[in-house]
Amino acid sequence: MDVARRAGVSRRTVSNVVTDFPYVKGEVRERVQRVIAELGYVPNRAAQRLRTGRSGVIALLVPEVGVGYFGEVGNLIIEAAAARGIGTIVAQTRGSRARELQEIERVLALQPDGLILSPLGLTAEDLEAIQARCPVSLIGEHFIGGAESAVAIDNVGAARDLVSHLLSLGRRQIAFLGVTDDVPRFMSLRRDGYLAALQDYGVEPAGDVRTDAYEFIDGFTSGTDLAQRILDGAGIDAVFCVTDELAIGVMRALHDAGLHVPGDVAVAGFDDIAQGRYSTPRLTTISPDKQQIAHRALEALLSGESPSGAVEHRLSIRESTAGLSQRQLAGLHQRR
């Protein structure tokens, strides 16, 4: 074998490195891995499974590969797995139960060592049947509150922190922007946090604004509706968007309507995707510890142990909520 000969080791040692056998000296492992990379060696997974009972491959299934949050978390999981010598198959489910089941069947036919799932439609019965066939690690809120353990942040607490920030700025007419179809669990939890913060301050909700379809990136249409409501005198001075993609779409729509963010209306999102950090203005958001999410999800899959405790998050305050509203500025001018 070329790898064994060039690395100066036995074929068994190369096999032990490829299958991530723990008792290989660090220097030897690094030398073999370097040669594998140089030669572009691809292990014979079928033969490997016969020898070890493992394929060295896992599968990651998420609702939307192109959505910033899932793209960033997915990349971290793929790289963490690669660092352990594990390959990753990626599939997109679009968040529907039928598509989730379909993609899971396709992936299981490839005999991966386990699945990392971010489900939005699966039932508890579906999950139980899948777990009987393959190890599973869960990301997200879909099964939060049930018997299953999942890697997730405290969505209620995070949303409460964010809306409390808006309220601390003097904003009192805060709308909630979410999605309509098959209300996903994460949205209901974030709305609970929104309502809890308003209750803390004794403030009534300014109303919900919803997208027409389950598309994380479709914030522009709802933003246009929101802008019209503001122009018609609805008095809305802030909006909490259930994802950053929605918030970015809202900011664009408000800009096109001639409204200023945050002067006329403050905008906040959730997930801290890269686009929000470079938008104009930069987006205030909840930042989950995505590195921790990826690490915990992979560890739970490989160890078979359930994750414990919520993943950390922080409130990232940026330009989209900074400063006073036009109403507050007018009040200051009147007092002078």
N, C-alpha and C positions, 0 to 999 in steps of 0.2 A: 504494500500500500504506500502511495507517494507521501501521504501525511506522516505515517509512522517513520518512514525512512528519513525524510527531511528533518523531522523533529528529533530523531535519534531515540525513539521509544518503541515499545512493542505495539502490535495492533490492539491488544487488550487495553493498554493504557489509553490509546486514542478512543476506543469504545467507551471507556470509563469517563473520559472527559465529555464526550458527546452526550452521554446519558446522564451527566451531572452526578456521577458517583462521588460521594463526599470525601472518600479517603484517597485523594490525589494531591500530592504536594503542590503548593501554590505556584512555585516556579515552573514545575512541569506542566501544570494546567495552562499557565499563561503562554508557554512556548508552543504547546499543541494548538491552542486557540489562535495564536498568531499565524501559524502555518496554515491552519484551516482557512483563515481569512485571506491569506496570500494566494492560496490555490483555488479559492472559491468552492471548496468542498461542500457538497450537499449530502447529508447522511441518508441512507436507505431506510426510510421510516418503517416500511413493512417489516424488514428484517430486524430492525431495532425493537419493534413491538413484540416480535416473536421471542427475542432474547430477554427483554426486560419487563414486558407487560405494559410498557408506556410508549407513547408516540413522541413525546417531547414537544407536543403542540397543544395549546389551549385555544378556546374560541371566545371572542368578545362580541356580544350582540347589544347594539344601542339603537334608540329610535331614529336618530338622524346623524349620520356621519359628518355631514356638512355643517352642522350647528356648532358654534364656537365652543360651548361647554363640553359637549361630547367629544369633539375633536381634540380638545386639550387633554381631557382625562384619558381618552383612548390612547393618545400618543404616549402619555406617561406610563400607562399599563403595558403597552407594547415594549417600550424601552426597558422597563423594570423586568419584564419577562425575558427579554433578549439578554440582559445582563446575567441571567441565570441559565442561559443556553436554551431557552424555551421559545419556540415560534408561536405566532398568534394569527389565527384566522379571524377576520372581521366581517360582520354581517350587519345590515341595516334593516330594521323592522317597521319603521314608520309609526310605531306606537300602537298598532292594532293587534288584537289578540290573534286573529287569523294569520296575519303576516308573521307574528312572533312564533307561533307554532310551526308554520311552514319553514321558516329559516332555521329553527332549532332542529327540525327533522333533517334538513339538508346538511347541517353542520355535524350532527351526530353520526351521519353516514360516513363521515371522514374519521371517526373514532378519535376525537381529541381526548386529552387527559382530564379536561374539565371545562366548564362554561362560566364565564363572568357575564351576568345578565343585568341589563337596566330595563326592566319590564314596565309597561304601562297598561297592558290589557290582560295579562295572564291571571287566571284564578288560582286560589290556593290548591285546588285539586289538580290543575295543570302542573303546578310547580312540584307537587308531591310525586306525580308520575315521572317528571323529568329527573328529579333527584334519585329516583329508583334506578335510573339508567346511567347516570353520570354525576360526578361531583359538581356542585353549583355554588357560586358566590354571587350575592346580590348587591347591586349598587342602586341607591335611590330610595324613594319614599313609598313606593307602591304597596309594600307589605308592612309598612310601619304600623304598629298597633296590633298586629296579629302575632301569630306564633313564630314567624320567621325572623331571623336576624339579618339586617342589611347594613351596608356602609352608607351613612347619610349624615348630613348636618341636622341641627335642630332648626327646622324651617320656621316653626312658629316663633321661636325666640329670635331668630335672625330677622324675620320680617318685622317683628315688634321693635327691634333695635333701629331698623331703618326708618320706619314710620315715626318713631319717637324722635329721631333726628329731625325729620321734616317739621314735626310739631314744635320742637325746641326753637326752630327758626321763626316761629310765629305763623306758619302756614296752618290754616284751619279748614279749608275746603279741599280735601285730599281725595282724589278719585283713585279707583283701583282698576288697572287694566290687565285682563286675563284672556283666556280662550274659552270657547263655548263647547266644542264637541267632546263628549264623554269626559267631563271635567277630570283632569288628571289629579292624582293624590297630592302631588307637590303643590299644585295651585290652591287646593282647598286648605292646605296647611298654611301656606303663605297668606291667604286671605284671613285665616283665623288670627294670625299675628298682626295683620293690619287692623282688624277690628279690636283686638286686645289693646293696642297702643292708643287708638282713638278713645276707647273706654277709659284708659288711664287718665286721659286729659279731659274727659267729659265732652268730647267732640262727636258730632254725628257724621256718618259717612257721607261723602259727596256723590256717591253713586258708583256703579260699576260700568266699565266700558269693555266690550268683548269683541274679539276678532270673529269673523264669520267661519273660519276653518281652523283646524289644528295645525297651524304653521308657526313655528317659533319665530320666523323671520318676518311675518306679515304684521308689522306694527304700523306701517304707513297709512293703511286704510282707516284703522281705528284712530290713529293720530289725527287724521283729517276730520273725522267725526268729532273728536275731542276739541280740536281747534275751533270748529264751528260753534260748538256749545259755549266755549269761552267767549268767542266774538259776539254771541247772542246774549251775553250777560249772565251766564250760569254761575260766575263767581269762582270757578275752580282755580286755585292758585298752586296746586301741586298734584302730581300723579305718581303713584307707585306702580311700576310695571313688573309683571311676574317673571320676566326674563330680560336680559340685557338687549337681546335682538329686538324685542318689542319696544324697549325704551329708545333705542337708536332710531327706529322707524318713527316713533312719536316725535322725537326732536326734529327730524327732518320735516315732518308734516307741519309742525308748529312754526318752524322757520319759514316754510313756503307760504304760510298764512300771515306772515308778518309779525308773529309773536316772538318775544324774546325769552330765551331760557338762560338763567333762571328768573330774569326780571319780571316777566308776566306769569310764568308758571315754572316751578321747579320740577325736575324729572329725575327719578331714581329707578334703578334696575336691580337685577339679581343675577349673580354668577361670575362677575368680573372677567368677562372675555376680553381678548386683546383689542378688539375693535373699539370697545368702550373706553379703553385707556388712551386711545389716540383720536377719538371723535372730537368734534368741536361743538359745544364745550365737552371737556372730559366728563365721563359719566360717574356719578355717585352710585355705589352698588354694594351688595354683600359679596364678600370674597371668601368662598369656601377654600379650605386647604386641599387643593386638588392633588398635590403630591401625597398627602396623607390618605386621601381616598384611594388612589392607585395602589399605594403600598398595602393598605389594609385589605383591599379586595383581593389582591394577589396572594397575600399571606393567608387569608381565610380559605382560599381555594387550595393552596398547596398543603396547608397544615390540617385542614378539615375542622378547624376550630372556629366557632362563631365569633364575629367581631363584637366588641363591647364598647358602649359609650358612643356619644355623638362625635362626629368629626368637627374639628375646630373651624370657626369662621371669624371674620372681622368685618367691621364697617369701614369701607373705603370712601371717605368724603372728598369729592372733587368739585369741579366748576359747575356742574349742572344743578347743584342745590345751593351753592355758595351765594352770599349776598342777600339783600332784602328784596321783597316783592315790590311791584310798582305801587300797590296800595299802601304798603308800609312806608315807602319813600314819600308818597303824597302826604301821609300823616306827619312825617318829620318836617316837611316843608311848611305845613300849616301851623306847626307849633313854633316855628322860627319867627 
